[in-house]
Amino acid sequence: MVSRCGGRQVARLGLSILNQVSLGDLVADSAEHYVETALALANDANRLRCLRTTMRARLLQSPLMEHAGFTRELEASYREVWRRWCTGR
């Protein structure tokens, strides 16, 4: 997948995901760069083959699939928000 990064949070989702699987080079910052990146990838049969065979493992080994750690951090954030609310800080 090639993604175009923009100024809004939703337009940066592809950047976030691709960076987590070490594919940040597939993120473009303009329409022209997007087309260049997509064409380069489409014309690179070896890379496409490699991506097809390794993408599942890349994703499974990425922080995106670290559910337990994410949940621990989220719970810690909730506790901190609650503590601040209770103490007025």
C-alpha positions in Angstrom: 0.0 0.0 0.0 1.2 3.5 -0.8 -0.2 6.3 1.4 -0.3 10.1 1.1 0.3 11.9 4.3 -1.7 15.1 5.0 -2.3 17.6 7.7 -5.2 16.0 9.5 -5.0 13.1 11.8 -7.0 10.8 9.5 -4.6 11.8 6.7 -1.7 10.6 8.8 -3.0 7.1 9.6 -1.2 5.5 6.7 2.0 7.1 7.8 1.6 5.7 11.3 0.7 2.2 10.1 3.5 2.0 7.5 6.1 3.3 9.9 5.2 0.5 12.4 5.9 -2.1 9.8 9.1 -0.4 8.5 7.6 0.7 5.3 7.8 4.5 5.8 9.3 4.9 2.3 5.9 4.1 0.9 4.4 7.4 2.3 4.2 10.4 0.0 3.9 14.0 1.0 2.4 15.3 -2.3 0.2 14.1 -5.1 3.3 14.0 -7.4 5.3 12.0 -4.9 2.4 9.6 -4.4 2.3 8.8 -8.1 6.1 8.4 -8.3 6.1 6.1 -5.3 3.2 4.0 -6.6 4.7 3.7 -10.0 8.1 2.7 -8.6 6.5 0.1 -6.4 4.3 -1.2 -9.2 7.4 -1.6 -11.4 9.5 -3.4 -8.8 8.3 -7.1 -9.1 10.9 -8.3 -6.6 9.8 -5.9 -3.9 6.2 -6.7 -4.5 6.9 -10.4 -4.3 8.8 -9.9 -1.0 6.1 -7.7 0.4 3.4 -10.3 -0.4 5.4 -13.0 1.3 6.5 -11.0 4.4 3.6 -8.6 5.1 1.7 -10.9 7.5 4.9 -11.6 9.6 5.7 -7.9 9.5 2.3 -7.0 10.9 2.3 -9.7 13.5 5.8 -8.7 14.8 4.9 -5.0 14.8 3.8 -2.9 17.8 0.4 -2.7 16.2 -0.3 -6.3 17.4 1.0 -5.8 20.9 -2.4 -5.7 22.4 -1.4 -6.4 26.0 1.2 -3.6 26.1 -1.2 -1.2 24.4 -3.9 -2.0 27.0 -1.5 -1.5 29.9 -0.5 1.9 28.6 -4.1 2.8 28.0 -5.1 1.8 31.5 -2.2 3.7 32.9 -3.4 6.8 31.0 -6.9 6.4 32.4 -5.5 6.1 35.9 -3.5 9.2 35.5 -6.5 11.2 34.1 -8.6 9.9 37.0 -5.8 10.8 39.6 -5.6 14.3 38.1 -9.3 14.8 38.2 -9.5 13.6 41.8 -6.7 15.8 43.0 -7.7 18.9 40.9 -4.4 19.0 39.1 
